[in-house]
Amino acid sequence: ELVARAAQLGYAAIAITDECSVAGVVRAHEEAKRQAEAGSAIQLIVGSEFTLEGEQGCRLVLLAHNREGYANLCDLITRARLRSEKGSYRATTSDVADGVPDCSALLIPRRDDSPETLLAQAQWLQRTFGERAAIAVELLLYADDSLLVEHLVPIAEQTGLPLVAVGDV
């Protein structure tokens, strides 16, 4: 449904990012093929979201650039799932300490984190992923959306990380 709607809206691409999983990608890929056959080509970006444990524990979305990135992403998912009981996962900042080759990373700020915590997370992300990192901005019509942006703009300026608009479907 997300891929079909994105095609209707004229999107060039859409990222599908389940939590510590790529389960939704198969159906999304099938729909993207149907859309292409109907003349509405849409690029599918495969990714996954993680809540990382550790010193700079944060919410992170990893987006695969290519097949190698997809393999690296799946390897991380497998390791995180094997550490925990069925149906859950345990991913740590050390799992991505050297970045994840052929993947980009988006920091998903938690609304209850202080600006200092968000800055520390953004600095860690920039050191870890360099030019393949960005800060996600989810404007979900919450009362504190403007406050979130107010906190993120100076963090982006200080770290050099771009702000990227995302949804939380």
Residue pairs with C-beta under 8 A, 6 or more apart in sequence:
2 14
2 16
2 28
2 169
3 14
3 16
3 28
3 31
3 32
3 35
3 42
3 44
4 31
4 34
4 35
6 14
6 42
7 35
7 40
7 42
8 40
11 42
12 42
12 43
13 42
13 43
13 44
13 45
14 28
14 42
14 43
14 44
14 45
15 44
15 45
15 46
15 47
15 61
15 63
16 24
16 25
16 28
16 44
16 45
16 46
16 47
17 47
17 48
17 49
17 61
17 63
18 24
18 25
18 48
18 49
19 48
19 49
19 50
19 51
20 48
20 49
20 50
20 77
20 80
20 81
20 89
20 91
21 48
21 77
22 46
22 48
22 70
22 73
22 74
22 77
25 44
25 46
28 44
29 44
32 42
32 43
32 44
35 41
35 42
36 42
45 63
45 64
46 63
46 64
46 70
46 73
47 61
47 62
47 63
47 64
47 73
47 103
48 61
48 62
48 73
48 76
48 77
49 59
49 60
49 61
49 62
49 108
50 59
50 60
50 61
50 62
50 76
50 80
50 89
50 91
51 57
51 58
51 59
51 60
51 91
52 58
52 59
52 60
52 91
52 92
52 93
52 95
52 96
53 90
53 91
53 92
53 93
54 92
54 93
54 94
55 93
56 93
56 120
56 121
56 124
56 125
57 93
58 93
58 107
58 108
58 110
58 121
58 124
58 125
59 107
59 108
59 109
59 110
60 96
60 105
60 106
60 107
60 108
60 125
61 105
61 106
61 108
61 136
61 166
62 73
62 76
62 96
62 100
62 103
62 104
62 105
62 106
63 69
63 103
63 104
63 105
63 106
64 70
64 72
64 73
64 102
64 103
65 102
65 103
65 104
66 102
68 101
68 102
69 100
69 101
69 102
69 103
72 100
72 101
72 102
72 103
73 100
73 103
76 91
76 95
76 96
76 100
77 89
79 91
79 95
80 89
80 90
80 91
80 95
81 89
83 89
83 90
84 90
93 124
96 105
96 128
97 128
98 128
99 105
99 128
99 129
99 130
99 132
100 129
103 132
104 129
104 132
104 133
104 134
105 125
105 128
105 129
105 132
105 133
105 134
106 133
106 134
106 135
106 136
106 164
106 166
107 121
107 122
107 125
107 133
107 134
107 135
107 136
107 161
108 136
108 138
108 166
109 118
109 121
109 135
109 136
109 137
109 138
109 148
109 151
109 152
111 142
111 144
111 148
113 121
115 151
115 155
118 151
118 152
118 155
119 155
119 158
119 159
122 135
122 155
122 156
122 158
122 159
122 161
123 159
125 133
125 135
125 159
125 161
126 133
126 159
126 160
126 161
133 161
134 161
134 162
134 163
134 164
135 152
135 155
135 156
135 159
135 161
135 162
135 163
135 164
136 163
136 164
136 165
136 166
137 148
137 149
137 152
137 163
137 164
137 165
137 166
138 148
138 166
138 167
138 168
139 145
139 148
139 149
139 165
140 167
140 168
142 148
152 163
153 163
155 161
156 162
156 163
